[in-house]
Amino acid sequence: MNLPNKLTVLRVILIPVFVVFLLGSHTWGMWARIAALIVFVAASLTDLMDGKIARKYNLVTNFGKFMDPLADKLLVAAALICFVDMGRIASWIVLIIISREFIISGFRLVAAESGIVIAAGWWGKVKTAVTMVTIIFMIPDFGGEAVFWIEQILIYASLILTVVSLMDYIIKNKKVILGGKI
């Protein structure tokens, strides 16, 4: 197994560690939230590193093509589901965000069967960045009214970008989705 794939596997292994610290924070306090933040950021950085290393050294594998995006989705979904459990975000928002990921992944699988690779679009990249910033901002749970409103703005920005990026993806790839080629 090459280094990029090991980093992807490490990211998957870090997910339950992150969840334990984040959900344990109600018992263990701020140090657990700080640990959760460190683990989340470290796991997120492995995503940047594995892709760059794989492309730079021509280490792209089918395992990496499949597991890398899956690991990213699992990490984000785990964080958002934890926030639902903690009463920090509405479940319907998380359902929309996670549903978008399943829809896009399904379309990519269908396209891949036809030999078509559908790259991430600009809106999807912005959505991912805003969602990651939202999660990183929410993990410490600083409290206070100003922080609450900043979190709400970030959450709804993530939601809006989720819907916009899904619509953009469907519009740009409608021929593939409908069974044709680009």
Backbone bond lengths (Angstrom), bond angles and torsions (degrees), N, CA, C in turn:
res aa  C-N    CA-C-N  psi(-1)  N-CA   C-N-CA  omega(-1)  CA-C   N-CA-C  phi
1 M - - - 1.457 - - 1.522 107.65 -
2 N 1.337 116.22 130.02 1.463 119.82 -177.42 1.537 111.32 -81.70
3 L 1.342 115.45 171.66 1.458 121.25 -175.27 1.530 113.24 -60.44
4 P 1.342 120.09 -46.33 1.468 118.24 178.91 1.532 112.83 -58.28
5 N 1.320 117.06 -40.17 1.459 120.01 178.74 1.525 111.50 -67.87
6 K 1.327 117.25 -36.03 1.466 120.62 175.84 1.531 110.53 -63.54
7 L 1.331 116.70 -38.53 1.467 119.88 177.68 1.528 111.24 -65.89
8 T 1.328 116.28 -37.91 1.461 120.32 176.98 1.525 110.66 -64.23
9 V 1.331 116.45 -44.60 1.468 120.78 177.73 1.529 109.93 -63.04
10 L 1.328 116.79 -40.55 1.465 120.27 177.12 1.532 110.58 -58.88
11 R 1.321 116.62 -41.74 1.472 120.45 178.95 1.531 110.44 -59.99
12 V 1.314 117.13 -42.62 1.467 120.65 178.81 1.530 110.37 -65.30
13 I 1.322 117.00 -40.63 1.469 121.18 179.02 1.533 110.76 -65.09
14 L 1.330 117.30 -33.93 1.465 120.90 -178.85 1.535 113.13 -72.12
15 I 1.327 117.48 -18.91 1.471 119.90 -177.60 1.526 112.16 -59.64
16 P 1.345 120.35 -52.44 1.472 118.02 179.07 1.532 112.76 -64.14
17 V 1.321 117.82 -31.23 1.465 120.84 176.30 1.524 109.47 -62.92
18 F 1.317 115.55 -47.07 1.469 121.52 177.15 1.525 110.76 -57.64
19 V 1.321 116.96 -47.20 1.469 121.84 -177.95 1.523 111.07 -61.80
20 V 1.326 117.08 -43.41 1.468 120.47 179.45 1.521 110.61 -60.32
21 F 1.326 117.25 -46.30 1.466 119.57 179.67 1.528 111.82 -65.75
22 L 1.348 116.72 -44.02 1.466 118.97 -177.19 1.527 111.27 -66.22
23 L 1.320 117.31 -48.40 1.464 119.47 -179.45 1.527 111.84 -73.32
24 G 1.320 116.67 -25.58 1.463 120.34 177.02 1.519 113.39 -77.57
25 S 1.322 116.74 -7.78 1.464 120.01 -175.55 1.530 112.81 -65.03
26 H 1.330 117.85 -24.94 1.470 118.71 177.45 1.527 111.17 -67.89
27 T 1.332 116.17 -24.48 1.466 121.20 178.06 1.526 111.34 -96.95
28 W 1.323 115.81 -44.80 1.460 120.32 -172.47 1.525 113.80 -90.36
29 G 1.334 116.97 -12.90 1.461 120.15 175.42 1.518 114.79 84.78
30 M 1.332 113.07 -159.26 1.459 120.89 -171.60 1.528 113.05 -61.59
31 W 1.340 118.49 -34.00 1.463 118.44 -178.41 1.525 110.73 -61.69
32 A 1.345 117.59 -33.31 1.462 120.71 178.85 1.527 110.26 -69.82
33 R 1.322 117.35 -36.89 1.471 120.28 177.34 1.532 110.15 -66.51
34 I 1.330 116.10 -39.59 1.468 119.47 177.68 1.529 109.83 -64.49
35 A 1.335 116.96 -42.32 1.468 120.72 177.28 1.526 110.10 -62.41
36 A 1.339 117.00 -42.57 1.471 120.84 177.96 1.527 110.34 -61.02
37 L 1.318 116.26 -41.65 1.467 120.66 179.37 1.526 110.34 -63.08
38 I 1.324 116.86 -45.79 1.469 120.84 179.75 1.531 110.46 -61.48
39 V 1.322 116.74 -44.81 1.467 120.41 -179.58 1.529 110.43 -64.42
40 F 1.346 117.55 -42.71 1.462 120.59 -179.75 1.527 110.78 -63.37
41 V 1.318 116.76 -46.48 1.469 120.22 -179.81 1.530 109.98 -63.82
42 A 1.330 117.21 -42.88 1.474 120.41 178.24 1.528 110.38 -60.82
43 A 1.317 116.81 -44.87 1.468 120.31 179.19 1.527 110.36 -63.31
44 S 1.319 116.91 -40.38 1.467 120.72 178.57 1.523 111.27 -64.46
45 L 1.326 116.79 -38.25 1.469 120.37 179.76 1.527 111.47 -67.68
46 T 1.336 117.84 -31.30 1.465 119.12 176.73 1.520 110.56 -62.12
47 D 1.325 116.56 -29.19 1.461 120.03 177.84 1.526 110.55 -66.43
48 L 1.320 116.83 -43.70 1.457 119.66 177.96 1.526 110.89 -64.04
49 M 1.328 115.40 -42.55 1.460 120.06 -175.37 1.516 112.37 -70.32
50 D 1.349 118.00 -43.31 1.467 118.35 -174.52 1.520 111.83 -64.54
51 G 1.313 117.00 -40.01 1.461 119.96 179.29 1.514 112.73 -66.02
52 K 1.327 116.19 -44.49 1.470 119.88 -179.89 1.522 111.06 -63.82
53 I 1.321 116.78 -43.95 1.464 120.63 -179.94 1.526 110.17 -65.07
54 A 1.324 116.50 -44.05 1.471 119.74 -178.50 1.525 111.49 -61.09
55 R 1.335 116.90 -43.87 1.465 119.96 -179.40 1.534 111.59 -71.71
56 K 1.329 116.90 -43.04 1.469 120.85 -176.26 1.523 111.84 -63.96
57 Y 1.332 117.47 -40.99 1.459 121.33 -175.83 1.527 113.20 -105.20
58 N 1.324 115.96 15.93 1.465 121.77 178.36 1.533 111.36 52.86
59 L 1.331 115.28 50.65 1.459 122.01 -179.58 1.537 111.58 -111.11
60 V 1.306 116.47 24.35 1.462 121.39 179.77 1.524 108.64 -70.64
61 T 1.337 115.94 128.28 1.463 121.04 -179.61 1.524 109.66 -128.01
62 N 1.318 115.73 163.25 1.465 119.26 175.56 1.528 110.59 -63.04
63 F 1.337 116.50 -38.08 1.470 120.38 176.39 1.527 110.11 -57.37
64 G 1.323 116.48 -47.57 1.463 121.04 -179.48 1.521 112.47 -64.97
65 K 1.326 116.43 -40.82 1.470 120.08 178.98 1.525 111.22 -60.69
66 F 1.335 115.84 -34.81 1.461 120.22 -178.67 1.529 111.34 -85.02
67 M 1.336 116.23 -49.32 1.468 120.16 -171.21 1.521 114.12 -77.51
68 D 1.332 118.47 -32.12 1.462 119.96 -177.37 1.529 112.10 -59.34
69 P 1.333 119.05 -54.12 1.470 117.63 178.46 1.526 112.84 -66.17
70 L 1.335 116.52 -32.12 1.458 119.37 178.35 1.530 110.48 -65.43
71 A 1.324 116.57 -42.91 1.468 120.87 178.51 1.530 110.76 -60.81
72 D 1.325 116.53 -40.67 1.470 120.51 178.24 1.520 110.93 -61.79
73 K 1.317 115.71 -47.02 1.467 120.42 -178.86 1.527 111.15 -64.41
74 L 1.327 116.88 -39.50 1.468 120.34 178.41 1.526 111.36 -64.45
75 L 1.322 117.25 -40.60 1.468 121.29 179.58 1.524 110.90 -63.62
76 V 1.318 116.54 -48.40 1.474 120.75 -179.45 1.527 110.17 -66.28
77 A 1.328 117.06 -44.69 1.468 120.29 179.76 1.528 110.73 -61.08
78 A 1.326 117.12 -41.88 1.467 120.30 179.06 1.518 111.12 -59.93
79 A 1.321 117.00 -44.73 1.468 120.81 179.42 1.524 110.81 -62.67
80 L 1.321 116.48 -47.64 1.472 119.64 -177.43 1.525 111.62 -65.19
81 I 1.326 117.24 -40.45 1.466 120.49 178.69 1.529 110.11 -65.09
82 C 1.315 116.97 -38.88 1.476 119.78 175.64 1.521 110.68 -60.52
83 F 1.323 116.58 -41.69 1.470 119.84 179.32 1.525 111.62 -64.18
84 V 1.332 117.07 -34.07 1.471 119.84 174.65 1.527 108.88 -63.59
85 D 1.321 116.26 -47.76 1.467 121.16 179.65 1.527 111.64 -58.87
86 M 1.316 115.71 -34.38 1.470 121.19 -178.79 1.531 112.46 -84.43
87 G 1.343 116.97 -2.07 1.460 120.80 -179.37 1.517 113.43 74.01
88 R 1.330 117.27 25.67 1.459 121.62 -175.32 1.517 113.62 -99.84
89 I 1.344 116.95 -16.24 1.460 121.13 -179.22 1.526 107.70 -148.67
90 A 1.312 115.98 145.40 1.468 120.80 -179.03 1.531 110.31 -71.16
91 S 1.319 115.66 139.06 1.463 120.68 -177.78 1.528 111.78 -62.19
92 W 1.334 118.30 -34.06 1.464 119.68 -178.38 1.535 111.33 -64.52
93 I 1.317 116.83 -32.47 1.465 120.16 177.60 1.521 109.59 -67.38
94 V 1.314 116.24 -44.97 1.461 120.94 179.62 1.528 110.32 -64.32
95 L 1.320 117.68 -39.00 1.466 120.70 177.50 1.523 111.46 -60.06
96 I 1.321 116.97 -41.87 1.471 120.33 179.10 1.521 110.18 -65.54
97 I 1.329 116.76 -45.80 1.470 120.39 -178.56 1.527 110.48 -62.62
98 I 1.317 117.96 -47.10 1.465 120.99 -178.89 1.530 110.78 -69.04
99 S 1.320 117.45 -37.34 1.471 120.40 178.59 1.522 110.84 -60.93
100 R 1.319 116.56 -40.78 1.461 120.54 178.38 1.529 109.77 -58.16
101 E 1.321 116.80 -41.29 1.458 120.50 -178.97 1.527 111.03 -64.89
102 F 1.332 117.06 -41.62 1.464 120.16 177.38 1.525 110.96 -64.74
103 I 1.316 116.83 -42.31 1.468 120.84 -179.34 1.525 110.39 -61.59
104 I 1.328 116.72 -49.46 1.465 120.44 -178.91 1.529 110.27 -63.36
105 S 1.317 117.41 -43.59 1.470 120.38 179.52 1.525 110.91 -61.51
106 G 1.318 116.15 -41.00 1.469 119.94 177.53 1.513 112.16 -62.23
107 F 1.325 116.43 -44.68 1.473 119.83 178.08 1.528 110.77 -62.14
108 R 1.324 116.71 -40.80 1.471 119.94 -179.85 1.528 111.00 -64.27
109 L 1.332 116.68 -38.73 1.460 119.35 178.11 1.524 111.39 -64.68
110 V 1.318 116.35 -43.15 1.468 120.53 178.63 1.523 109.90 -62.65
111 A 1.330 116.76 -44.09 1.463 120.61 179.18 1.523 110.79 -64.02
112 A 1.323 117.02 -40.21 1.465 121.16 -178.72 1.525 111.32 -62.73
113 E 1.327 116.61 -34.21 1.469 119.93 177.36 1.524 111.57 -62.30
114 S 1.335 115.96 -25.97 1.465 120.95 177.88 1.523 111.52 -95.21
115 G 1.333 116.62 7.63 1.460 120.54 179.64 1.520 113.99 79.81
116 I 1.323 116.50 15.94 1.467 121.03 -178.53 1.524 108.86 -104.79
117 V 1.319 115.27 128.28 1.454 120.68 176.15 1.526 107.80 -103.33
118 I 1.317 115.68 124.62 1.458 120.32 179.70 1.523 107.84 -107.58
119 A 1.305 114.95 111.60 1.468 120.86 -178.08 1.522 110.53 -77.25
120 A 1.317 114.40 159.51 1.467 119.75 176.10 1.526 108.68 -66.65
121 G 1.319 115.53 138.63 1.454 120.83 179.13 1.522 111.59 -91.29
122 W 1.322 114.89 171.70 1.465 121.73 -178.75 1.521 111.01 -58.63
123 W 1.335 118.03 -46.10 1.463 120.99 -179.16 1.525 111.43 -62.02
124 G 1.323 116.23 -38.24 1.460 120.22 178.27 1.521 111.82 -65.10
125 K 1.331 115.98 -38.71 1.461 119.80 178.61 1.529 111.09 -67.32
126 V 1.319 116.29 -40.79 1.468 119.92 177.67 1.526 109.70 -65.32
127 K 1.335 116.58 -42.69 1.472 120.74 177.50 1.512 110.97 -58.24
128 T 1.312 116.51 -45.38 1.462 120.61 179.73 1.526 110.88 -62.25
129 A 1.310 117.11 -45.55 1.470 120.85 -179.35 1.529 110.99 -61.70
130 V 1.323 116.81 -46.37 1.471 120.22 -179.22 1.531 110.32 -65.57
131 T 1.321 117.24 -40.00 1.465 120.08 178.96 1.524 110.78 -64.52
132 M 1.317 117.52 -41.33 1.467 120.51 178.39 1.528 110.90 -64.67
133 V 1.317 116.81 -42.77 1.473 120.38 177.21 1.523 109.69 -61.97
134 T 1.320 116.91 -41.68 1.469 121.61 178.81 1.521 110.28 -58.78
135 I 1.317 116.48 -48.61 1.468 120.41 -178.94 1.524 110.43 -62.75
136 I 1.323 116.50 -46.36 1.468 120.36 -179.58 1.526 110.64 -61.30
137 F 1.324 116.75 -38.24 1.466 120.62 178.92 1.530 111.57 -69.24
138 M 1.338 116.62 -34.71 1.465 120.45 -176.07 1.525 114.42 -80.55
139 I 1.315 118.08 -26.42 1.466 120.65 -175.18 1.531 112.31 -57.21
140 P 1.338 120.63 -48.05 1.474 118.99 -176.98 1.528 114.38 -64.87
141 D 1.336 118.29 -25.03 1.467 122.40 178.68 1.530 111.31 53.01
142 F 1.324 114.75 61.10 1.460 120.89 -177.52 1.522 113.30 -65.96
143 G 1.324 117.13 -25.13 1.461 120.40 -179.03 1.518 111.45 77.83
144 G 1.310 114.58 176.91 1.462 120.48 -179.46 1.512 111.74 94.60
145 E 1.320 114.44 153.22 1.464 119.89 -175.51 1.521 112.59 -67.17
146 A 1.325 117.91 -40.58 1.466 120.37 -179.51 1.526 110.50 -63.68
147 V 1.324 116.71 -43.81 1.460 121.18 179.15 1.528 109.87 -63.64
148 F 1.325 117.09 -41.44 1.471 121.12 177.97 1.528 110.55 -56.21
149 W 1.329 117.00 -46.15 1.465 120.26 -177.73 1.521 111.90 -69.66
150 I 1.317 117.71 -35.65 1.466 120.20 175.45 1.525 109.29 -63.66
151 E 1.334 116.88 -44.22 1.470 120.62 177.00 1.522 110.79 -58.77
152 Q 1.318 117.02 -44.29 1.469 120.36 -179.47 1.521 111.29 -62.33
153 I 1.316 116.97 -42.23 1.468 121.12 177.66 1.526 110.21 -61.47
154 L 1.325 116.37 -45.38 1.466 120.09 179.09 1.528 112.00 -64.58
155 I 1.324 116.79 -42.67 1.467 120.95 179.40 1.528 110.58 -60.58
156 Y 1.327 116.70 -47.93 1.461 119.48 -178.45 1.521 111.99 -71.81
157 A 1.333 117.39 -29.87 1.469 119.82 173.32 1.533 109.35 -64.49
158 S 1.330 116.98 -42.43 1.470 120.69 176.77 1.520 110.68 -61.48
159 L 1.319 116.25 -43.13 1.466 120.65 179.67 1.528 111.04 -62.46
160 I 1.319 116.81 -49.05 1.473 120.89 -179.27 1.526 110.37 -61.55
161 L 1.330 116.66 -44.66 1.463 119.78 179.36 1.524 111.44 -65.97
162 T 1.319 117.51 -31.69 1.463 121.58 175.81 1.521 110.06 -61.13
163 V 1.319 116.32 -48.18 1.474 120.99 -179.12 1.531 110.69 -67.80
164 V 1.324 117.01 -44.84 1.472 120.84 -179.64 1.528 110.17 -62.21
165 S 1.350 116.65 -44.37 1.469 118.86 -178.54 1.528 111.27 -66.92
166 L 1.319 117.51 -34.15 1.466 120.06 176.28 1.527 110.44 -65.86
167 M 1.327 116.66 -46.27 1.471 120.04 178.86 1.531 110.43 -61.54
168 D 1.331 117.29 -43.65 1.459 121.89 178.98 1.534 110.08 -60.48
169 Y 1.307 116.26 -44.11 1.458 122.13 -179.76 1.534 110.24 -61.62
170 I 1.319 116.66 -46.68 1.468 120.61 -178.81 1.522 110.64 -64.74
171 I 1.321 117.16 -44.28 1.470 120.59 -179.03 1.523 110.91 -63.23
172 K 1.327 116.53 -45.86 1.469 120.20 -177.16 1.529 112.55 -70.34
173 N 1.316 117.20 -23.37 1.462 120.85 -174.97 1.522 112.72 -119.16
174 K 1.327 117.27 23.74 1.463 119.93 -174.67 1.525 112.85 -62.34
175 K 1.330 117.43 -32.11 1.472 118.84 178.75 1.529 110.59 -66.19
176 V 1.319 116.43 -41.93 1.465 120.16 178.21 1.520 110.34 -65.35
177 I 1.322 115.04 -43.11 1.460 120.68 -177.87 1.527 110.57 -63.63
178 L 1.339 116.56 -36.16 1.449 121.07 -178.84 1.523 113.03 -85.71
179 G 1.341 116.05 3.58 1.463 119.30 174.77 1.503 115.12 101.58
180 G 1.303 117.52 1.62 1.466 119.91 177.68 1.509 111.47 -98.15
181 K 1.290 115.95 -167.13 1.465 121.15 177.13 1.526 108.34 -115.61
182 I 1.321 114.24 161.71 1.464 119.55 -178.32 1.509 110.09 -71.06
